[in-house]
Every structure is written in structure tokens, then in C-alpha cells.
């Protein structure tokens, strides 16, 4: 799974340590080994600041996303893992590359995410959705023609999410010059 996601070796090692700790603490009974392994990889990627969504992890594993989410919540709670919320700007670079946008648009998206975080817009919202909304808003501000559907596919979020997030992000950044 780590190879399919392009996760560095140090993060693979972190995932292995988490998995072994879960095994030693008896957290596997009642859960699929693959679900715990997937959850360990997700936890390790978050701890190491490697932007991978839980959906991406579930896609390359043989386990449904819901089972990975449950295993992740269980092992992070039981092992007392210190995992901070994912910064939406961590996803901007990959999304910008996937939709082939200009560097100025990518930079503007990072600024928009920073403003949104400062205003608390990101609180309780999926970081990939915030990143996608910021990239779309930045494209509009920079007069770059990037379609919502393209960003939606790259981010694996719905177009509705992008439509809901980008006005919030623009409002937080106090951008009155968009249409």
C-alpha cells in the first residue's frame, strides 16, 4: 500500500511500529488485519506530515473506507497517538500538479488556505475539500480556466463541496474582486 501511494520509507517504518504496538496491545481481535494495517499507514502518514486522505488509503487496500476509519479511531485512541489535524495546504501542491495550473495560482491557493485557517473556516471541514475550494477560488482570482469537475476528480471530492467551500474561503480572505 505504501508503495502504491508513494509514501517514503520513514513513514512505512512509522506505520510498522504503530501496527506492532497495536498487535502487542491486543487491539487486533475483532478487526481485519488489513484494516489495522491501513489505519496504521494512515496514522503514520498524518504523523509524518505526508498528505494522504483516508479515502486514498482505502482505495489501495482491500478494505472499505468505513472499516479503515473505525480501525484508525480505535488504534489512535487506544495507543494515545498524538495526531494533529491535517493542514489543507499540504494537499495544494499535488492538486495543482494534477490539474496543471500555473505556479501563481498554486501560490494564491496557499495564501487563501492560510487566510481560511486564520479565520477558522477549516474547522470541522475535510482538509482536501478546503484545498480543492481554495485552488478553484485561486484559479478564478488569477483568471485561469480550471473547471470544478477537474479539481473534483483530482481531489476526490464532490463538485458541491468545491462550490460550498470556495465562497467561504474567499470571504475569509476578504476577496471582493471575484465574480
C-alpha positions, 0 to 999 in steps of 0.5 A: 500500500505504501508503495502504491501511494508513494509514501517514503520509507520513514513513514512505512517504518512509522506505520510498522511500529504503530501496527506492532504496538497495536498487535502487542496491545491486543487491539487486533481481535475483532478487526481485519488485519488489513484494516489495522494495517491501513489505519496504521499507514494512515496514522503514520502518514498524518504523523509524518506530515505526508498528505494522504486522505483516508479515502486514498488509503482505502482505495489501495487496500482491500478494505472499505473506507468505513472499516479503515476509519473505525480501525484508525479511531480505535488504534489512535485512541487506544495507543494515545497517538498524538495526531494533529489535524491535517493542514489543507495546504499540504494537499495544494501542491499535488492538486495543482500538479494534477490539474496543471495550473500555473505556479501563481495560482498554486501560490494564491491557493496557499495564501487563501488556505492560510487566510481560511485557517486564520479565520477558522473556516477549516474547522470541522471541514475535510482538509482536501475539500478546503484545498480543492475550494481554495485552488478553484477560488485561486484559479478564478482570482488569477483568471485561469480556466480550471473547471470544478469537475477537474479539481473534483476528480483530482481531489476526490471530492464532490463538485458541491463541496468545491462550490460550498467551500470556495465562497467561504474561503474567499470571504475569509480572505476578504476577496471582493474582486471575484465574480 
